[in-house]
Amino acid sequence: MSTYLADKAENLTVEGHSARFTFRRMGPQGGVPLVLLNRFRGTVDWWDPEFLDHLAADHDVIVFDNVGVGYTDGEPRDSLEGFAEGAIEFIEALALAQVDLLGWSLGGIVAQRVALRRPELVRKLVVAGSGPAGWVPGAPPFSEKVLGIMAKPDADLEDMLYLFYPETDAARAAGKEHFEHVSTRLAAGGPAVSEAAAQGMLAAAGELLAAPFDQVRAELEAIKHPVLYANGLHDVMIPAHASYVAVQHLDNATLVLYTGAGHAFLFQYAKAFTTQVADFLAT
């Protein structure tokens, strides 16, 4: 098994007004830090260490658990506003003047809301395997299978492979490699997402599905930051169509789609995507 520097990053804590946040920091410090926002039912232990090592090769990278999630204490949030408030609280607790944000899945939606609420706090946005804060016209609805897995507190490997990777031999092999990568952290027995926190995430997702597209479009048009949108073409969680619609209403956006990949394209194509991110942040 490969050894990754990210697996050696220590758990650090910082006090906010509503929680003691747990975070990890990797890479050379200086410049604008890149703060990562977790997926649905994700904690800091679920970031692929190979992906983090690529990102942190020349960036100050910070991963953290939001209020009431994983290693961070406090009352779990149950709305998009609550998750955005938690992220802002964390960034301010670290006394960071400005950050770049990379959000995966639910984290991508939270990142966009942070940029709307506190535009001066954010320099650039990377929205990965995600979409705008609501369902978009023409996007297929969640399948019953996807909804069933999302609601399960004990999703197994086959469930996760289905959500994150297309059902091809190559993609499934990449998926199993990803789960091997995260096994070092997971084997240490860190806290999982509690059922209360997961239900809060589900409530936030339900709120998003009910948002009218006029509201969604207005929020996208209000984001003036440079945005890199990226997705896998075969994402069963948040379809690539949502990314395509989103960039049509953003002021300064780039769209990248990866073939043969789904929700976890960022790990399947870790080197290619992190190179894309580095180029985007450098310009």
C-alpha positions, 0 to 999 in steps of 0.5 A: 500500500502506498504511503501518503503525506496526508495520512500523517497530517495531525488533527488540529483544533480551533475554537469558534463561538459555537463549536471546537472545529477539528481540521488538518493543514497540509502543504506550504503555508503562505498566499491564499489557503485552499479550504475544502468542504466535505460531501454528504455524510463525509468527514475529513477522513474521507478525503482521498490522501493521494488527491490531497497530496497532489493538491498540497504539493504547492498549496496551503490546503485545509480540510475540516469538519463542519459544526456537529459533523465527525470530529467537530462538536456542536449542534448539527446544522440542518440547512444550507444557511447553517452549513455556510455559517459553520464554514464562515465561522471556521474560516474566521476562527483561523483568522484567515483574511481570504480563502479559495474554496473547493467543495465536493457534492454538498460542499460545492453548494455550501461553497457557493453560498459562502461566496454569496454571503461573504464575497470578500472572504472568498477569492476563487471557487472550485465546485466539484461533483455538485451544482447550484442551490436547487434542482435545474430544469432538464435534470433527471430526478434522483432515482429510488436507488440513489435516495435509498442509499443516501438514507442508509446509515450503514451503506456498504462498499457496493452502495458507495461504488454505485453512488460514486463510480460508473458501472464499468470495470475501469471505474469500479477498479478506480473506486476500489482503489479510492476506498483502499486509499482512505482505509488508513484513516478509517481504520484508526476509528475516527468518528463517523457522521452521526445520524442526527448530522446526516438527517440535517444534511438530508433536510438541507438537501430537501430544502434545495430540491424545493427551491424555484429555479428563478431563485437559483438563477438569481443566486448564480448571477450574483456570484462574481468570483472566478468559478471552476465547475467540474463533474463526471459525465456519469454522475448519478448523484448530481448530474453533469447537466446541473453543472452545464446549466450553472455555468450559463448563469455565472459571470466568470466560469469554466466547466470541465467534464470527465468521461468514464467518471461519476460523482468521485471523478476528482479521485478517479482523475486525481492528477488531472483534476488537481493540475486543473485546479492548480492552473485555475488558482494560479491565473 
